[in-house]
Amino acid sequence: MSLKSALGRARGLGSAKEGAGHFWGQRVSAIFLIPLSLWFVTAVIGLSRVDYAGVKAWFASPGNSALMLLTVLSVLYHAHLGLQTVIEDYVHCEAKKLVSLIAMKFAVAFLAVFMTVSILKVAVGV
């Protein structure tokens, strides 16, 4: 039995003051992905019958390569936020949670760098 009041026992167990920024990041990235996804689907449909030279010429346009880069990075950011939420909510072992969060962050960073270099390599033609 404790001599502390209910308020005293509950202090320090509240919000970490980070949830609102995370919430808004997810919502803004989701809204940002709507037009980018529509653009991506129309681009894939338009490029479905084009050979590598045609795709390379399409990527040579600064607008197309920039929109593709924005799409890839936005998807990765949105996925990062979603996976972080799932890991934090459903992995209960603190060690597994920490390892999972670190692995996910490294994977997202690796994919962001890899995809950016790939897009720029095709766009520039190296």
N, C-alpha and C positions, 0 to 999 in steps of 0.2 A: 504494500500500500504506500502511496506517495502522498506527501503533504502539499504537493503542487496543485493549483487549481486547473480546471480544464483548459483555460486560456494559456496558462503557463506551459502545460504539456504540448499544446498545439503550436506554440510559437516556434518559428524556425522551420516548420514543415510545409510552409505555403509555397506560393509561386516563386519560381526562379527569375521572374521578370524577363523571360526570353520567348515565351509562347506567342505573343502578338506579332513580333517580327517574323517568326517562322511561319505563322499563319498567313500573313500578308505576302510573304515571299512565295508561298505555294500558290496563292490566288492570283497574284500578278503574273507569275510565270505561266500559269495555266491560260490566262487571258491572252498573254503575249503569244502563246503557242497556237492559238486558234487560227489567225491568218497565216502564220508560218506553216502550219500543217496543211492548210488548203493550198498554199503555194507549192509545197513539197509534193503533194499528191498530183497536182496538175503538171509539175515538172517531170515527175517519174512517168506519168502517162505519156507525156510528149517525147520523152527520151527512150521509150520502151523499144522502139524499132531503129534506134540509131547505133552505129558502131562506135568504137573507142575514139576515133578521130572526131566524130560529131559531138561526143560527150566532152572531149577535151576542148573543142571550140566553144561549146556551151559554157564550160567552166571558165574559159578565158575572159568572159564578160565579167567586169568587176561587180556588177549588180547581182548576177547569179551566184558567184562564189561568195560574196558577202552574205547574201541571204541563206546560203547553205551553211555557212559558218555560224550565223546567228541561230539557225534551226538546231544544229548539232549541239551548240553550247547551251541553248535554252532547254533542250531535252535533257541533257546531262545535269543541269542545275535543278530542274524540276524532279528528276529521278533521285538525285542526291537528297533533296528535302524529304521526299516521300519515303525513301529507304531509311533515312535517319529516324523518322517518326515511327516506322514499323519496328525497327530495332529497339528503340528506346521504350516502346510500349509493350512489346511482346517477348523480349529476351530478358529473363529475370535474373540470371546469374551475372553479377557485375563484371567478372573477368571475361566471360563470353561476350557481353555487351560491349566492353571496351575494345576487345580484339575485332569484333564485327564492325564497329564504327570506324576503327583505323583502317581495316582492310577495304571497307567500302569507300572511304575517302581516297585511299591510294588508287583504287580501281577507277574511280571517277576522274581523278587527276590524270592517270595514265591515258584513259580513253580520250580525254579532252585534248591532251598534247598530241596523241597519235592521230586523231581525226583532223585536228587543225593542220598538222604537217602534211597529211595526206591530201586534204583539200587544196592547200597552197601549192603542193608539188604538182598536182594535176592542172591547177589554174595557171601556174607560171610555166609549166612544161619542162621541168628539169628531168 
